[in-house]
Amino acid sequence: MFVLAEMKHVIRIPPHDFKKRLNDAISEELNKKLANKVVLNVGLCIALFDITRLEDSYIFPGDGAAHTKVNFRYVVFRPFMEEILIGKIKSCSPEGVQVTLGFFDDIIIPPASLQHPSRFDETEQAWVWIYDTDGDTHDLFMDPGETIRFRVTAESFVETSPVGPENPDVKDAVDATEEPKVPYKLTGSINEPGLGLLSWWANS
């Protein structure tokens, strides 16, 4: 679920931080810049692990800050494919079940990846597994807040950096209805024995 990503960056240390140890000042700047941010094709950055190399610091004309090239390792959230995780149901909709891990909410289990057969209950706003036992069917609801075990089946990264209009002479009106892009999203599945709500399998 968590991996160490090797990165490098040029860090700017402002003059008021010169009184700090260089490693401490750089660590603070790296965490300010990266913690809780998604790096494209890397994952969700959690915290600095260590600094592996510091190059010489330079002060450029017109800028009193020190610029230092740093090689470092960062703790990143990026589950591997087919990894099994445990989270909580955040919400349900006709598009599927949204799962949260507490620190990461962009996980969706689409309808085709739920236990079969399942249906969406509009009244309860919850997905229901229609469980068959020797001809008798039971509705097993997937309610928000329930603990769920799922398999990671896909991931997607989206570039969310702002870009200007293709024609700089044309100022397009911003579409207020456009949903914000999700930089990093996971897709999960529970359509196999042992996956789904933990309560389903507690007594099996």
C-alpha positions in Angstrom: 0.0 0.0 0.0 2.9 2.4 0.8 6.1 2.6 -1.3 9.3 4.6 -1.2 9.6 6.8 -4.2 13.0 8.2 -5.2 12.8 11.8 -6.2 15.0 14.8 -6.8 14.2 18.5 -6.6 15.8 21.9 -6.3 14.7 23.4 -3.0 14.7 27.1 -2.3 15.6 28.0 1.3 14.6 31.7 2.1 17.2 33.8 4.1 15.1 33.7 7.3 15.6 29.9 7.5 19.4 30.1 7.2 19.6 29.8 11.0 18.2 26.2 10.8 20.3 23.2 10.0 20.3 22.7 6.2 18.7 19.2 6.5 16.0 20.4 8.7 15.2 23.4 6.5 15.1 21.2 3.4 12.9 18.6 5.1 10.4 21.3 6.1 10.3 22.7 2.6 9.9 19.2 1.0 7.0 18.3 3.3 5.3 21.7 2.6 5.7 21.2 -1.1 4.7 17.5 -1.3 2.8 16.2 1.7 -0.8 15.3 0.8 -0.2 16.1 -2.8 -0.6 13.7 -5.8 2.5 13.4 -8.0 1.6 12.3 -11.5 2.3 8.6 -12.1 3.9 8.3 -8.6 1.0 8.5 -6.1 -0.2 10.4 -3.0 2.7 11.7 -1.1 2.6 11.1 2.7 5.8 12.2 4.3 9.6 12.5 3.7 11.5 9.3 4.5 15.1 10.5 4.2 17.5 12.7 2.2 20.0 10.6 0.2 22.1 13.4 -1.3 22.7 17.1 -1.1 24.5 19.0 -3.7 26.1 22.5 -3.3 23.8 25.4 -2.5 23.8 28.4 -4.8 22.5 32.0 -4.3 21.5 33.6 -7.6 21.7 37.3 -8.4 18.5 39.2 -7.3 17.4 36.3 -5.0 18.8 36.1 -1.5 17.6 32.5 -1.0 19.8 29.4 -1.3 19.0 26.9 -4.0 20.0 23.3 -3.3 19.6 20.2 -5.5 18.3 17.4 -3.3 17.9 13.6 -3.9 15.5 12.1 -1.4 13.0 9.3 -0.7 9.4 9.9 0.0 6.7 7.7 1.5 3.9 7.4 -1.1 0.5 5.8 -1.1 0.2 3.7 -4.2 -1.3 0.2 -3.8 -0.1 -2.5 -6.3 -2.6 -4.1 -8.6 -4.6 -7.0 -7.1 -3.7 -5.8 -3.5 -6.5 -6.4 -1.0 -7.3 -3.4 1.2 -9.8 -2.7 4.0 -11.7 0.6 4.1 -15.1 2.0 5.0 -18.0 2.7 2.7 -18.3 6.5 2.2 -21.4 6.6 0.0 -23.4 4.7 -2.6 -24.8 5.9 -5.9 -26.0 4.2 -9.2 -22.3 4.6 -10.3 -21.1 2.3 -7.6 -19.8 2.2 -4.0 -17.3 4.9 -2.9 -14.8 3.7 -0.3 -12.6 5.8 2.0 -9.4 4.8 3.8 -9.6 7.8 6.1 -6.8 9.7 4.3 -7.8 8.8 0.8 -11.4 8.9 -0.6 -11.1 8.5 -4.4 -11.9 4.7 -4.5 -14.9 3.5 -6.5 -16.3 0.0 -6.8 -18.4 0.0 -10.0 -21.6 -2.0 -10.2 -20.1 -4.7 -12.4 -17.5 -5.4 -9.7 -19.9 -5.9 -6.9 -21.1 -9.3 -5.6 -23.6 -10.9 -8.1 -26.5 -10.3 -8.2 -26.7 -6.8 -6.7 -29.2 -4.0 -7.0 -29.2 -0.3 -6.1 -31.9 0.6 -3.6 -33.1 4.2 -4.4 -34.9 4.6 -1.1 -32.0 3.6 1.1 -29.4 5.0 -1.3 -27.4 1.8 -0.8 -26.3 -1.2 -2.9 -27.8 -4.5 -1.9 -26.3 -8.0 -2.5 -29.1 -10.4 -3.2 -27.7 -13.4 -1.4 -29.2 -16.8 -2.3 -29.1 -19.7 0.2 -30.8 -22.8 -1.1 -33.5 -20.9 -2.9 -34.1 -18.3 -0.1 -32.8 -14.8 -0.9 -31.6 -12.3 1.6 -30.9 -8.6 1.1 -27.5 -7.7 2.4 -27.2 -3.9 2.4 -23.9 -2.0 1.9 -24.5 0.9 4.2 -22.2 4.0 4.6 -19.8 3.5 7.5 -19.6 -0.3 7.1 -16.1 -1.8 6.9 -15.4 -3.4 3.5 -12.6 -5.5 2.1 -11.9 -5.0 -1.6 -9.3 -5.8 -4.3 -7.5 -3.0 -6.2 -8.1 -3.6 -9.9 -7.1 -0.4 -11.6 -5.7 3.1 -11.1 -5.8 6.3 -13.0 -3.8 9.5 -12.9 -5.1 12.8 -14.4 -3.0 15.9 -15.1 -4.8 18.6 -13.1 -2.3 21.5 -13.6 -4.1 24.6 -15.0 -3.7 25.3 -18.7 -4.5 28.4 -20.7 -7.0 28.5 -23.5 -5.9 27.1 -26.9 -6.6 30.5 -28.5 -5.2 33.3 -26.2 -7.4 35.9 -27.9 -10.6 34.1 -26.8 -11.6 34.1 -23.2 -13.8 31.2 -22.5 -16.3 31.4 -19.7 -15.7 28.9 -17.0 -18.3 26.2 -16.9 -19.5 26.3 -13.3 -21.1 22.8 -13.7 -17.8 21.1 -14.6 -16.7 18.7 -12.0 -13.1 19.1 -10.6 -10.7 16.5 -11.9 -9.5 13.8 -9.6 -5.7 13.5 -9.9 -5.5 10.0 -8.6 -8.3 7.4 -8.5 -8.5 3.7 -7.6 -11.0 1.2 -8.9 -11.8 -1.8 -6.7 -13.7 -5.1 -6.9 -15.6 -7.3 -4.3 -17.1 -9.9 -6.6 -15.4 -13.0 -5.1 -15.7 -15.0 -1.9 -14.2 -13.3 1.2 -14.5 -9.8 -0.2 -17.1 -7.2 0.6 -18.5 -6.3 4.1 -16.5 -7.9 6.9 -19.7 -8.7 8.6 -20.8 -10.9 5.8 -18.0 -13.3 6.5 -17.6 -13.0 10.2 -19.5 -16.2 11.0 -18.6 -18.2 7.9 
